[in-house]
């Protein structure tokens, strides 16, 4: 995944974060988001029958995932982290 894509996810997360997190927590969260974006790209490919990168850039796919799924994923991720610590 291009470095610019990771920055887009990171920048969006920083702007929407209500609480400060450690570097390690941020890194874990970003890696989890990247995994989810890769799954989303795979799902899109299955749905359209070919690699979505034939039609769109990875940045476009990332932006779409952020707009459609990031908020719900982050809530789920926070719940998972809370349960791990409990």
C-alpha positions in Angstrom: 0.0 0.0 0.0 1.5 3.4 -0.9 2.8 5.5 1.9 0.3 8.3 1.1 -2.6 5.9 1.8 -1.4 5.2 5.3 -1.0 8.9 5.9 -4.6 9.5 4.8 -5.9 6.9 7.3 -3.6 8.3 10.1 -4.6 11.9 9.4 -8.3 11.1 9.5 -7.9 9.2 12.7 -6.0 12.0 14.4 -8.7 14.6 13.4 -11.5 12.4 14.7 -9.9 11.1 17.9 -11.4 12.3 21.2 -8.6 10.9 23.3 -4.8 10.8 23.2 -3.3 7.4 22.5 0.2 6.0 22.7 2.3 5.5 19.6 1.9 1.7 20.0 -1.9 1.9 20.3 -2.0 4.2 17.2 0.2 1.8 15.3 -2.0 -1.2 16.2 -5.1 0.7 15.2 -3.7 1.8 11.9 -2.6 -1.7 11.1 -6.0 -3.0 11.9 -7.6 -0.3 9.7 -5.2 -1.2 6.9 -6.3 -4.8 7.2 -9.9 -3.8 7.0 -9.3 -1.7 4.0 -7.5 -4.6 2.3 -10.6 -6.8 3.1 -12.8 -4.1 1.7 -10.7 -4.0 -1.5 -11.1 -7.8 -1.8 -14.8 -7.5 -1.2 -15.1 -4.9 -3.9 -13.2 -7.1 -6.3 -15.4 -10.1 -5.6 -18.5 -7.9 -6.1 -17.4 -6.5 -9.5 -15.6 -9.6 -10.7 -12.1 -8.1 -11.1 -9.4 -6.2 -9.2 -10.9 -2.8 -8.3 -7.4 -1.2 -8.9 -8.1 -1.7 -12.6 -10.8 1.0 -12.3 -9.7 3.2 -9.2 -6.7 4.2 -7.2 -6.0 2.7 -3.8 -6.5 6.2 -2.3 -10.0 6.3 -3.7 -10.8 2.9 -2.1 -9.3 4.1 1.2 -11.3 7.3 1.1 -14.5 5.3 0.4 -13.8 3.0 3.3 -13.1 5.9 5.6 -16.3 7.6 4.6 -18.5 4.5 4.8 -16.9 2.3 7.5 -14.2 4.0 9.6 -16.6 5.3 12.3 -18.2 1.9 12.9 -14.8 0.1 12.8 -13.3 2.5 15.3 -16.2 2.0 17.7 -15.8 -1.7 17.4 -12.0 -1.5 17.8 -12.4 0.5 21.0 -14.8 -2.1 22.3 -12.3 -4.9 21.5 -9.5 -3.0 23.2 -11.6 -2.4 26.3 -12.5 -6.1 26.5 -8.8 -7.1 26.1 -7.9 -4.9 29.1 -10.8 -6.1 31.3 
